[in-house]
Amino acid sequence: AGGCEDPRIVETETGKYVLTYTTYDGTTARLCVASSLNLQKWKKHGLAFNQLKYKNLWSKSGAIICKRIGSKLIATKVNGKYWMYFGDTSIFLATSKDLIHWEIVEDETGKPKPIFGARPDKFDSRLVESGPPAIITKKGILLLYNSMNLHENGFAGLPPDAYSAGQILMDKKDPTKVIGRTDENFMKPEKPYELTGQVNQVVFVEGLVYFKKKYFLYYGTADSKIAVAVCQF
């Protein structure tokens, strides 16, 4: 079965909303982009990466770099362009001039350049995947990310295959440069609805809202329900 999933949304300086989402045809997941002026009517712009070499690239979970202005998360340029973290094995980067058409940051061999990946013996030992839009803070670009523990020989503090969430900080002047990363997850499956569901042992962060001086983090639980956690910031 296919479908549309994993939406992440930011606002532009002009009040337009830009949505990144994953389309799945039963074989390949592809990152797509849509936009709206009112959150009701949406224009689908198609593949985020429509270059011929990347049309069949497995890609998902696009987290655009933004800045909190008041209560809004506004897409913000760094070094004259927009940036987006994406991926569900390692995390990769792409840049754009208009938030619609994206070009992947490549390594010296012409392949997508991994920005960071899984770590042996940590909570993120099997894979990492982008969470909500990344936010520019005083100390750097903060990205909340999802991760999975290895089935065998993974982190002893989590069950096999468990999904939990971590945090990573990138340089404000160079979004490819990692300057800090949590050694421990800040969220893991604990509640009954996080432990048991369609897929057991899952918390999966996707939506972040700033409201009345608090951050509301919306996340999936056991692939079955949606929950929210609140942080004073």
ROVOKOL-283877 format. One record per residue: residue number from 1; residue in one letter; x, y, z of N, C-alpha, C, O in turn. Coordinates in Angstrom, 1 decimal. Last residue first. Example, Ala and Ser with C-alpha at 12.3 -4.5 7.8 and 13.67 -1.06 7.14 Angstrom:
2
pos:code:n_east:n_north:n_up:ca_east:ca_north:ca_up:c_east:c_north:c_up:o_east:o_north:o_up
2:S:12.8:-2.2:7.1:13.7:-1.1:7.1:12.9:0.0:7.9:13.4:1.1:8.0
1:A:13.2:-5.7:7.8:12.3:-4.5:7.8:13.2:-3.3:7.8:14.2:-3.3:8.5
//
This chain:
233
pos:code:n_east:n_north:n_up:ca_east:ca_north:ca_up:c_east:c_north:c_up:o_east:o_north:o_up
233:F:10.5:27.0:27.7:11.8:27.4:27.0:12.0:28.9:27.1:13.0:29.4:26.6
232:Q:9.0:24.1:28.8:9.1:25.5:29.0:10.5:26.0:28.5:11.5:25.3:28.8
231:C:7.4:21.7:26.9:8.6:22.1:27.5:8.6:23.6:27.6:8.3:24.3:26.7
230:V:5.3:18.8:26.5:5.4:20.3:26.6:6.7:20.6:27.3:7.1:19.9:28.3
229:A:4.1:16.5:24.1:4.9:16.7:25.3:5.2:18.2:25.3:5.3:18.9:24.2
228:V:1.4:14.5:22.8:2.1:15.8:22.9:2.9:15.9:24.2:2.4:15.4:25.2
227:A:0.5:11.9:20.3:0.6:12.5:21.7:1.4:13.8:21.6:1.9:14.2:20.6
226:I:-1.4:9.8:18.4:-0.6:11.0:18.4:-0.6:11.5:19.8:-1.7:11.5:20.5
225:K:-1.1:6.2:17.6:-1.8:7.4:18.2:-0.8:8.6:18.1:0.3:8.4:17.7
224:S:0.4:4.3:16.2:-1.0:4.1:16.4:-1.8:5.3:16.9:-2.9:5.5:16.5
223:D:3.1:3.8:16.3:2.5:3.9:15.0:1.0:3.8:15.1:0.3:3.3:14.2
222:A:3.8:4.3:19.0:3.6:2.9:18.5:2.9:2.8:17.2:2.2:1.9:16.9
221:T:3.0:7.6:18.5:3.2:6.5:19.5:2.8:5.2:19.0:1.7:4.9:18.6
220:G:4.3:10.6:17.3:3.6:9.4:17.1:3.9:8.4:18.1:5.1:8.3:18.6
219:Y:4.1:14.0:18.7:4.8:12.8:18.3:3.9:11.6:18.1:2.8:11.5:18.8
218:Y:4.7:17.4:19.2:3.7:16.4:18.8:4.4:15.2:18.2:5.3:15.3:17.4
217:L:5.6:19.6:21.6:6.2:18.6:20.7:5.2:17.5:20.4:4.8:16.8:21.3
216:F:5.4:22.9:22.2:4.6:21.7:22.2:5.1:20.8:21.2:5.1:21.1:20.0
215:Y:7.0:25.2:24.3:7.1:24.4:23.0:6.2:23.2:23.2:6.3:22.4:24.2
214:K:5.8:28.3:25.6:6.1:26.9:25.7:6.2:26.2:24.4:5.6:26.7:23.4
213:K:4.8:30.8:25.4:6.2:30.6:26.0:6.5:29.2:26.3:7.3:28.9:27.2
212:K:2.4:30.4:23.9:2.4:31.0:25.3:3.7:30.6:26.0:3.6:30.1:27.2
211:F:3.9:28.2:21.8:2.6:28.8:22.2:2.7:29.2:23.6:2.9:28.3:24.5
210:Y:5.3:26.6:19.0:5.6:27.5:20.2:4.3:28.3:20.5:3.7:28.9:19.6
209:V:5.4:23.2:18.0:4.7:24.5:18.0:5.1:25.3:19.2:5.2:24.7:20.3
208:L:6.3:20.6:15.9:6.8:21.5:17.0:6.1:22.8:16.9:6.1:23.5:15.8
207:G:6.1:17.2:14.9:5.5:18.5:14.9:6.0:19.3:16.1:6.0:18.8:17.3
206:E:7.5:14.7:15.3:7.3:15.3:14.0:6.9:16.8:14.0:7.3:17.5:13.1
205:V:9.0:11.9:16.9:8.7:13.3:16.9:8.6:13.9:15.5:9.4:13.6:14.6
204:F:7.9:8.9:18.0:8.4:9.5:16.8:8.0:10.9:16.6:6.9:11.2:16.4
203:V:8.4:6.1:19.9:8.0:7.5:20.0:8.7:8.1:18.8:9.9:7.8:18.5
202:V:7.7:2.6:20.2:7.9:3.7:19.3:7.5:5.1:19.9:6.3:5.2:20.3
201:Q:7.0:-0.2:20.9:8.2:0.5:21.3:8.6:1.7:20.4:9.7:1.7:19.9
200:N:5.4:-1.8:18.1:5.6:-1.6:19.5:6.9:-0.8:19.7:7.8:-0.7:18.9
199:V:3.1:-0.9:15.8:4.5:-1.2:15.9:4.9:-0.8:17.3:4.9:0.3:17.7
198:Q:0.5:-0.7:16.7:0.8:-1.4:15.4:2.2:-1.8:15.3:2.6:-2.8:14.8
197:G:1.3:-1.1:20.2:0.4:-0.6:19.1:0.7:-1.4:17.8:1.1:-2.5:17.9
196:T:2.9:-0.3:23.2:2.2:-1.3:22.4:1.3:-0.6:21.4:0.6:0.4:21.7
195:L:4.4:1.9:24.2:5.0:0.6:24.2:4.3:-0.4:23.3:4.9:-1.3:22.8
194:E:2.8:4.1:24.1:4.1:4.1:23.4:4.7:2.8:23.2:5.5:2.5:22.3
193:Y:0.7:3.5:25.7:0.4:3.7:24.3:1.6:3.9:23.4:1.6:4.0:22.2
192:P:2.0:3.3:28.2:1.4:2.1:27.6:1.1:2.3:26.1:1.3:1.3:25.3
191:K:5.1:5.1:28.2:3.7:5.0:28.4:3.1:3.8:27.7:3.7:3.3:26.7
190:E:7.7:4.8:27.0:7.5:4.5:28.4:6.0:4.3:28.8:5.7:3.4:29.5
189:P:10.1:5.3:24.6:8.9:4.7:24.9:8.7:4.3:26.4:9.6:3.6:26.9
188:K:11.8:8.5:25.1:11.8:7.1:24.8:10.5:6.5:25.1:9.7:7.1:25.9
187:M:13.7:11.4:24.8:12.4:10.8:24.9:12.5:9.4:24.4:13.1:9.1:23.4
186:F:16.3:12.0:24.7:15.5:12.9:25.6:14.1:12.4:25.7:13.3:12.9:26.5
185:N:19.0:9.7:24.8:17.8:10.2:24.2:17.1:11.1:25.2:17.3:10.9:26.4
184:E:22.5:10.7:25.2:21.3:10.0:25.6:20.1:10.5:24.9:20.0:11.7:24.6
183:D:24.3:12.4:24.1:24.7:11.0:24.2:23.5:10.1:24.6:23.5:8.9:24.4
182:T:23.5:14.9:21.7:23.2:14.2:23.0:23.7:12.8:23.0:23.6:12.1:22.0
181:R:26.0:16.9:20.2:25.0:15.9:20.0:24.8:15.2:21.4:25.7:14.9:22.1
180:G:27.5:19.6:18.4:27.1:19.0:19.6:26.0:18.0:19.4:25.2:18.1:18.5
179:I:28.3:20.4:15.9:29.0:21.0:17.0:28.6:20.4:18.3:29.3:20.6:19.3
178:V:28.5:19.6:12.5:28.0:19.2:13.8:28.9:19.7:14.9:30.1:19.5:14.9
177:K:28.0:21.3:9.6:29.0:21.0:10.6:28.3:20.7:12.0:27.6:21.6:12.5
176:T:26.3:22.1:7.7:26.8:20.7:7.5:27.7:20.3:8.7:28.1:19.2:8.8
175:P:25.6:24.7:8.1:24.6:23.7:8.5:25.1:22.3:8.3:24.5:21.3:8.7
174:D:27.4:27.2:9.2:27.7:26.0:8.4:26.8:24.9:8.8:27.1:24.1:9.6
173:K:26.6:29.0:11.0:27.1:29.5:9.8:27.4:28.4:8.8:27.7:28.7:7.6
172:K:25.7:27.5:13.1:24.8:28.5:12.5:25.3:29.0:11.2:24.5:29.4:10.3
171:D:26.4:24.1:13.3:26.9:25.4:13.3:26.0:26.4:12.6:25.5:26.0:11.5
170:M:24.0:22.0:15.0:24.9:22.3:13.9:25.3:23.8:14.0:24.6:24.6:14.6
169:L:23.2:19.6:17.4:23.4:21.0:17.1:24.4:21.2:16.0:25.5:20.6:16.0
168:I:20.6:17.2:18.1:21.9:17.5:17.6:22.0:19.0:17.2:21.0:19.6:16.9
167:Q:18.8:14.8:20.1:19.0:16.2:19.7:20.4:16.4:19.2:21.4:15.8:19.7
166:G:16.5:12.0:19.8:17.7:12.7:20.3:17.8:14.1:19.8:16.9:14.6:19.1
165:A:14.1:9.5:20.7:14.5:10.8:20.1:15.7:11.4:20.7:15.9:11.4:21.9
164:S:13.5:6.1:19.7:13.5:7.1:20.7:14.0:8.4:20.0:14.3:8.4:18.8
163:Y:12.3:2.8:19.0:12.5:4.2:18.5:12.5:5.2:19.6:11.6:5.1:20.5
162:A:13.7:-0.4:19.2:12.9:0.7:19.8:13.3:2.0:19.2:14.4:2.3:18.9
161:D:15.0:-2.7:18.4:14.2:-2.0:17.4:13.4:-0.8:18.0:12.6:-0.3:17.3
160:P:15.3:-4.1:21.7:15.6:-4.1:20.3:14.6:-3.4:19.4:13.4:-3.6:19.7
159:P:14.9:-1.6:24.4:14.6:-2.9:23.8:15.1:-2.9:22.3:15.3:-1.8:21.7
158:L:17.8:0.1:25.9:16.5:0.1:25.1:16.2:-1.2:24.6:17.1:-2.0:24.3
157:G:20.2:-0.1:27.0:19.2:0.6:27.7:17.9:0.7:27.0:17.0:1.3:27.6
156:A:22.0:-1.3:25.2:21.4:-2.1:26.3:20.3:-1.5:27.0:19.5:-2.1:27.6
155:F:21.9:-0.8:21.8:22.1:-0.1:23.1:21.3:-0.9:24.1:20.1:-1.2:24.0
154:G:22.6:-3.9:20.1:22.3:-2.5:20.1:22.5:-1.9:21.5:23.3:-2.5:22.3
153:N:22.7:-6.6:19.4:23.9:-5.9:19.8:23.7:-4.4:19.7:24.7:-3.7:19.4
152:E:19.9:-6.5:17.2:20.8:-7.3:18.0:22.1:-6.5:18.2:22.5:-5.7:17.4
151:H:18.5:-4.3:16.3:17.7:-5.5:16.8:18.6:-6.4:17.7:18.2:-7.0:18.7
150:L:19.4:-1.0:17.3:19.6:-2.2:16.6:18.8:-3.4:17.2:18.5:-3.4:18.4
149:N:17.0:1.6:17.6:18.0:0.8:18.2:18.2:-0.5:17.4:17.2:-1.0:16.8
148:M:16.5:4.6:15.8:16.1:3.3:16.1:17.3:2.5:16.6:18.4:2.7:16.2
147:S:15.3:8.0:16.1:16.3:7.0:15.9:15.8:5.6:16.3:14.8:5.5:16.9
146:N:14.7:11.5:15.2:14.2:10.1:15.6:15.3:9.1:15.3:16.2:9.3:14.5
145:Y:15.7:14.7:16.4:15.7:13.6:15.4:15.2:12.3:16.0:15.4:12.1:17.2
144:L:15.8:18.2:16.3:15.4:17.0:17.0:15.3:15.9:16.0:14.7:16.1:14.9
143:L:18.4:20.4:15.8:17.5:19.5:15.1:17.1:18.4:16.1:18.0:17.7:16.6
142:L:19.4:23.7:16.0:18.9:22.6:16.7:18.0:21.7:15.9:17.0:22.2:15.4
141:I:22.1:25.5:15.2:20.9:25.0:14.6:20.5:23.7:15.3:21.2:22.7:15.2
140:G:23.3:27.5:18.1:23.4:26.8:16.8:22.1:26.4:16.2:21.1:26.8:16.7
139:K:22.9:29.2:20.2:24.1:28.3:20.2:24.3:27.6:18.9:25.4:27.1:18.7
138:K:20.5:30.5:19.8:21.7:31.3:20.0:23.0:30.5:19.9:24.0:31.0:19.5
137:T:19.0:28.7:17.0:19.1:29.2:18.3:20.3:30.0:18.5:21.1:30.2:17.6
136:I:17.0:27.7:14.4:18.2:28.5:14.7:18.1:29.0:16.1:17.1:29.8:16.4
135:I:15.6:24.5:14.1:15.5:25.8:14.6:16.8:26.5:14.9:17.7:25.9:15.5
134:A:14.2:22.2:11.8:15.3:22.6:12.6:15.2:24.1:13.0:14.6:24.9:12.2
133:P:10.9:20.6:11.9:11.8:21.6:11.3:12.9:22.0:12.3:12.7:22.2:13.5
132:P:11.0:17.4:13.6:10.4:18.6:13.2:11.4:19.5:12.5:12.6:19.3:12.5
131:G:13.4:14.9:12.5:12.2:15.2:13.3:11.5:16.5:12.7:11.4:16.7:11.5
130:S:15.1:12.6:10.4:14.7:14.0:10.8:13.4:14.0:11.5:12.5:13.3:11.2
129:E:16.6:9.7:11.7:15.7:10.3:10.8:15.2:11.6:11.3:15.0:11.8:12.5
128:V:19.0:7.0:11.9:18.5:8.3:12.4:17.6:8.9:11.3:17.8:8.6:10.1
127:L:19.6:3.6:13.0:19.3:4.6:12.0:19.0:5.9:12.7:18.7:6.0:13.9
126:R:20.9:2.0:15.1:20.5:1.5:13.8:20.3:2.5:12.7:20.9:2.4:11.6
125:S:21.6:3.4:17.4:22.6:2.5:16.9:22.2:2.0:15.5:23.1:1.5:14.8
124:D:20.8:5.4:19.2:20.6:5.6:17.8:21.5:4.7:17.0:22.1:5.1:16.0
123:F:21.6:4.9:21.8:20.2:4.7:21.5:19.9:4.8:20.0:18.9:4.3:19.6
122:K:24.8:3.2:21.1:24.0:4.3:21.6:22.5:4.0:21.3:22.2:3.0:20.6
121:D:26.4:1.2:20.0:26.2:1.2:21.4:25.5:2.4:22.0:25.5:2.7:23.2
120:P:27.3:3.2:17.1:27.3:1.9:17.9:27.2:2.1:19.4:27.7:3.1:19.9
119:R:25.1:5.5:15.6:26.3:5.3:16.5:26.3:4.0:17.2:25.2:3.7:17.8
118:A:24.1:6.8:12.4:23.9:6.0:13.6:25.2:5.8:14.3:26.3:6.0:13.8
117:G:25.1:10.1:11.3:24.5:8.8:11.1:24.3:8.1:12.5:24.4:8.7:13.5
116:F:25.2:13.2:9.5:25.5:12.4:10.6:24.7:11.1:10.5:23.7:11.1:9.8
115:I:25.4:13.8:6.8:25.8:14.8:7.7:26.1:14.2:9.1:27.0:14.5:9.8
114:P:26.4:12.3:3.7:25.8:12.1:5.0:26.3:13.2:6.0:27.5:13.5:6.0
113:K:25.7:13.6:0.6:26.7:13.6:1.6:26.0:13.4:3.0:25.2:14.2:3.4
112:P:24.8:11.8:-2.4:24.4:12.6:-1.2:25.3:12.5:0.0:25.8:11.4:0.3
111:K:27.7:11.8:-4.7:26.6:11.2:-4.0:26.1:12.0:-2.8:26.9:12.9:-2.3
110:G:30.0:12.8:-5.8:28.7:13.1:-6.5:27.5:12.4:-5.9:26.5:12.4:-6.5
109:T:32.3:12.4:-4.4:32.0:11.4:-5.5:30.7:11.7:-6.2:30.3:11.0:-7.1
108:E:32.4:14.4:-2.5:33.3:14.5:-3.6:33.1:13.5:-4.7:33.6:13.6:-5.8
107:D:28.8:14.7:-1.8:30.2:14.6:-1.4:31.1:14.7:-2.7:30.6:15.0:-3.8
106:E:26.1:17.2:-2.1:26.8:16.0:-2.5:28.3:16.0:-1.9:28.8:17.0:-1.6
105:V:23.0:18.3:-1.2:24.4:18.5:-1.0:25.2:17.2:-1.2:24.9:16.2:-0.5
104:I:20.4:18.5:-3.6:21.1:17.7:-2.6:22.6:18.1:-2.4:23.3:18.2:-3.4
103:E:18.2:21.0:-4.2:19.4:20.3:-4.7:20.1:19.7:-3.5:20.4:20.4:-2.5
102:W:14.7:21.7:-4.7:15.8:21.4:-3.8:17.0:20.7:-4.6:16.7:19.9:-5.4
101:H:12.0:23.8:-5.0:13.0:23.0:-5.8:14.3:22.9:-5.0:14.9:23.9:-4.6
100:I:10.9:25.3:-2.8:10.1:24.3:-3.6:11.0:23.3:-4.4:10.9:22.1:-4.3
99:L:12.4:27.2:-1.7:11.7:26.3:-0.8:10.9:25.2:-1.5:10.3:24.3:-0.9
98:D:14.0:28.7:-3.4:12.6:29.1:-3.3:11.7:28.2:-2.4:10.5:28.3:-2.3
97:K:16.5:27.8:-3.4:16.4:29.2:-3.5:14.9:29.7:-3.2:14.7:30.8:-2.9
96:S:17.9:25.2:-1.3:16.9:25.7:-2.2:17.0:27.2:-2.2:17.3:27.9:-1.3
95:T:19.6:22.1:-0.4:19.5:23.6:-0.4:18.5:24.0:-1.5:18.2:23.3:-2.4
94:A:19.9:19.4:1.9:19.6:19.9:0.5:19.4:21.4:0.7:19.1:21.9:1.8
93:L:21.5:16.6:3.6:21.1:18.0:3.5:20.8:18.4:2.0:21.3:17.8:1.1
92:F:20.9:13.7:5.6:21.5:14.4:4.5:21.0:15.8:4.5:20.1:16.2:5.3
91:I:21.4:11.2:8.0:20.7:12.5:7.7:21.6:13.2:6.6:22.8:13.3:6.7
90:S:21.0:7.7:7.3:21.8:8.8:7.8:20.9:10.0:7.5:19.9:10.0:6.8
89:T:18.2:7.0:7.1:19.3:6.0:7.4:20.3:6.8:8.1:20.5:6.7:9.3
88:D:16.3:8.8:6.4:15.9:7.9:7.4:16.9:6.8:7.6:16.6:5.7:8.1
87:G:16.1:12.4:5.4:16.7:11.0:5.4:16.2:10.2:6.5:15.7:10.7:7.6
86:F:17.2:15.8:5.7:16.2:14.8:5.4:16.9:13.4:5.5:18.2:13.4:5.6
85:Y:17.2:19.3:6.2:17.8:18.0:6.6:16.7:17.0:6.2:15.5:17.2:6.3
84:M:17.6:22.1:4.2:16.6:21.1:4.7:17.4:19.8:5.0:18.1:19.3:4.1
83:W:17.9:25.7:3.7:18.5:24.4:3.9:17.4:23.4:4.5:16.5:23.8:5.2
82:Y:18.1:28.5:1.5:17.3:27.7:2.5:18.0:26.3:2.5:18.6:25.8:1.6
81:K:20.7:30.9:1.2:19.9:29.9:0.7:19.2:29.1:1.8:19.6:29.2:3.0
80:G:22.6:32.7:2.3:21.9:33.1:1.1:21.0:32.1:0.5:20.5:32.2:-0.6
79:N:23.5:31.7:4.7:24.5:31.9:3.6:23.7:32.0:2.3:24.2:31.6:1.2
78:V:20.3:30.6:5.3:21.7:30.6:5.9:22.7:30.7:4.7:22.6:29.9:3.8
77:K:17.0:31.7:5.6:18.2:31.4:4.8:19.4:31.5:5.7:19.6:32.3:6.6
76:T:14.2:30.2:7.2:15.2:31.3:7.2:16.5:30.8:6.4:16.9:29.7:6.5
75:A:10.8:29.9:7.9:11.9:29.4:7.1:12.9:30.5:6.9:12.6:31.6:6.5
74:I:9.6:30.4:11.1:9.8:31.0:9.8:11.0:30.5:9.1:12.1:30.5:9.6
73:L:7.3:29.7:13.3:8.5:29.1:12.8:8.7:29.5:11.3:8.0:29.0:10.5
72:K:5.8:32.0:15.6:5.9:31.4:14.3:7.3:30.8:14.0:8.3:31.3:14.4
71:S:5.6:33.6:17.8:5.1:32.2:17.9:5.2:31.4:16.6:4.8:30.3:16.6
70:G:8.5:35.4:17.2:7.2:35.4:17.9:6.8:34.0:18.2:7.6:33.2:18.8
69:I:10.1:33.4:15.2:9.8:34.8:15.3:8.5:35.0:15.9:7.4:34.7:15.3
68:R:12.5:31.0:15.0:11.2:31.3:15.7:11.2:32.8:15.8:12.0:33.5:16.4
67:K:13.6:29.9:11.9:13.9:30.7:13.1:12.5:31.0:13.7:11.6:31.3:13.0
66:C:14.6:26.8:10.2:13.8:28.0:10.4:14.2:28.7:11.6:15.1:28.3:12.4
65:I:15.3:24.3:7.8:15.8:25.2:8.9:15.0:26.5:9.0:14.7:27.1:8.0
64:I:13.1:21.6:7.3:13.6:22.8:6.8:14.1:23.7:8.0:13.5:23.8:9.0
63:A:13.2:18.3:7.0:13.1:19.3:8.1:13.8:20.6:7.7:15.1:20.6:7.7
62:G:11.6:15.7:5.5:12.3:16.9:5.2:12.1:17.9:6.3:11.0:18.4:6.5
61:S:11.1:12.6:5.1:11.3:13.4:6.4:12.1:14.7:6.2:13.3:14.7:6.7
60:K:12.9:10.9:2.4:11.8:11.2:3.3:12.1:12.2:4.4:13.3:12.4:4.7
59:S:13.8:8.9:-0.3:14.0:10.1:0.5:12.8:10.4:1.2:11.7:10.2:0.8
58:W:15.4:7.0:-2.7:14.6:6.8:-1.4:14.9:8.1:-0.6:16.0:8.3:-0.1
57:L:15.4:8.2:-6.0:16.1:8.1:-4.7:15.1:7.9:-3.5:14.1:8.6:-3.5
56:N:14.4:8.5:-8.4:14.1:7.3:-7.8:14.9:7.1:-6.5:15.0:6.0:-6.0
55:K:15.4:11.0:-9.2:14.0:10.8:-9.2:13.6:9.5:-8.5:12.4:9.4:-8.1
54:Y:18.1:11.7:-9.3:17.5:11.5:-8.0:16.0:11.2:-8.0:15.4:11.2:-6.9
53:K:18.8:12.2:-11.9:19.6:11.2:-11.1:19.0:10.9:-9.8:19.3:9.9:-9.1
52:L:17.0:14.3:-12.7:16.9:12.9:-13.2:17.6:11.9:-12.4:17.1:10.8:-12.1
51:Q:15.7:16.3:-10.2:16.8:16.0:-11.1:16.7:14.5:-11.5:16.4:13.7:-10.6
50:N:13.8:16.8:-8.3:13.3:16.3:-9.6:14.4:16.2:-10.6:14.1:16.0:-11.8
49:F:13.2:16.6:-5.1:14.4:16.4:-5.9:14.0:15.9:-7.3:13.9:14.7:-7.5
48:A:10.6:16.9:-4.4:11.6:17.9:-3.9:12.8:17.8:-4.8:13.5:18.9:-5.0
47:L:8.0:16.3:-6.8:9.2:15.9:-6.1:10.1:17.0:-5.6:10.3:18.0:-6.4
46:G:5.1:18.5:-6.4:5.8:17.4:-6.9:7.1:17.0:-6.1:7.2:17.5:-5.0
45:H:3.6:20.6:-5.5:4.6:20.9:-6.4:5.4:19.7:-6.9:6.4:19.9:-7.7
44:K:0.2:21.1:-4.8:1.3:20.1:-4.8:2.3:20.4:-5.9:2.0:20.6:-7.1
43:K:-1.3:23.4:-2.9:-0.8:23.2:-4.3:0.4:22.2:-4.1:1.3:22.5:-3.4
42:W:-4.3:23.4:-0.9:-2.8:23.1:-1.1:-2.5:22.9:-2.5:-3.3:22.3:-3.3
41:K:-6.4:25.0:1.3:-6.2:24.6:-0.1:-4.7:24.5:-0.3:-3.9:25.5:0.0
40:Q:-5.8:25.3:4.0:-6.9:24.5:3.6:-6.7:24.1:2.2:-6.9:22.9:1.9
39:L:-3.8:27.0:4.7:-3.7:25.7:5.4:-4.9:24.8:5.0:-5.1:23.7:5.5
38:N:-3.5:29.3:3.2:-4.5:29.3:4.3:-4.6:28.0:5.0:-5.5:27.8:5.9
37:L:-1.7:29.0:1.2:-1.9:30.4:1.8:-2.8:30.4:3.0:-2.8:31.4:3.8
36:S:0.6:26.4:0.7:-0.7:26.9:0.9:-0.7:28.3:1.5:0.3:28.7:2.1
35:S:2.4:23.7:-1.0:2.3:25.0:-0.4:0.9:25.5:-0.3:0.0:25.0:-1.0
34:A:4.5:20.8:-0.9:3.3:21.4:-1.2:3.3:22.8:-0.5:4.0:23.0:0.4
33:V:6.9:18.3:-2.0:6.6:19.6:-1.4:5.2:20.1:-1.8:4.8:19.9:-3.0
32:C:8.3:15.0:-1.2:7.6:16.0:-2.0:7.3:17.3:-1.3:7.5:17.4:0.0
31:L:10.5:12.3:-1.2:10.1:13.5:-0.6:9.5:14.5:-1.6:10.0:14.7:-2.6
30:R:9.5:8.9:-1.6:10.1:10.1:-2.2:9.6:11.4:-1.5:8.4:11.5:-1.3
29:A:10.0:5.5:-1.3:9.5:6.7:-0.6:10.2:7.9:-1.3:11.5:7.8:-1.5
28:T:9.0:2.7:-3.4:10.0:3.8:-3.0:9.4:5.0:-2.3:8.3:5.4:-2.8
27:T:6.9:0.9:-3.2:8.2:0.5:-3.5:9.2:1.5:-3.0:10.2:1.1:-2.3
26:G:4.5:2.1:-2.6:4.6:0.7:-2.3:6.0:0.1:-2.5:6.3:-1.0:-2.1
25:D:4.9:4.8:-3.0:4.1:4.0:-4.0:4.1:2.5:-3.8:3.8:1.8:-4.7
24:Y:4.7:7.5:-0.9:5.2:6.1:-1.0:4.3:5.3:-2.0:3.1:5.3:-1.9
23:T:5.9:10.7:-0.1:4.9:9.9:-0.9:5.5:8.5:-1.0:6.8:8.3:-1.2
22:T:6.2:12.8:2.7:6.7:11.7:2.0:5.6:11.0:1.2:4.5:10.8:1.7
21:Y:6.5:16.4:2.7:5.9:15.2:3.0:6.4:14.0:2.2:7.0:14.2:1.1
20:T:6.6:19.8:3.6:7.4:18.7:3.1:6.7:17.4:3.5:6.3:17.3:4.7
19:L:5.0:22.8:3.0:4.9:21.5:3.6:5.8:20.5:2.9:5.7:20.4:1.7
18:V:4.7:26.1:3.8:5.4:25.1:2.9:5.4:23.8:3.7:5.9:23.8:4.8
17:Y:2.6:28.9:3.6:3.0:27.7:4.3:3.6:26.7:3.4:3.1:26.5:2.3
16:K:3.2:32.5:3.5:2.8:31.2:2.9:3.3:30.1:3.7:4.3:30.2:4.4
15:G:4.0:34.8:4.7:2.8:34.2:5.2:2.4:32.9:4.5:1.3:32.4:4.8
14:T:6.5:35.8:4.0:5.3:36.4:3.4:4.0:35.8:3.8:2.9:36.2:3.3
13:E:8.3:34.2:5.2:8.2:35.6:5.7:7.0:36.3:5.1:6.5:37.2:5.7
12:T:6.6:31.0:5.6:7.6:31.9:5.0:7.4:33.3:5.5:6.4:33.6:6.2
11:E:6.5:28.2:7.9:5.9:29.4:7.3:7.0:30.3:6.6:8.1:30.3:7.1
10:V:6.5:24.6:7.7:7.1:25.9:8.1:6.3:27.0:7.4:5.6:26.8:6.5
9:I:5.9:21.2:8.5:5.4:22.5:8.0:6.2:23.7:8.6:6.5:23.7:9.8
8:R:5.9:17.8:7.6:6.6:18.9:8.4:6.3:20.2:7.7:6.3:20.3:6.5
7:P:4.4:14.6:7.4:4.4:16.0:7.1:5.2:16.9:8.1:5.2:16.6:9.3
6:D:4.4:11.6:7.0:5.5:12.4:7.6:5.5:13.8:7.2:6.5:14.3:6.7
5:E:2.7:10.7:3.9:2.9:10.6:5.3:4.1:11.6:5.7:4.6:12.3:4.9
4:C:0.6:9.2:1.6:1.3:10.4:1.9:1.5:10.4:3.4:0.5:10.1:4.2
3:G:0.9:5.9:-0.1:0.2:7.0:0.6:1.1:8.2:0.8:2.2:8.3:0.3
2:G:0.4:2.3:-0.6:1.1:3.6:-0.6:0.4:4.6:0.1:-0.6:4.4:0.8
1:A:0.8:-1.2:0.0:0.0:0.0:0.0:0.9:1.2:0.0:2.0:1.2:0.5
//
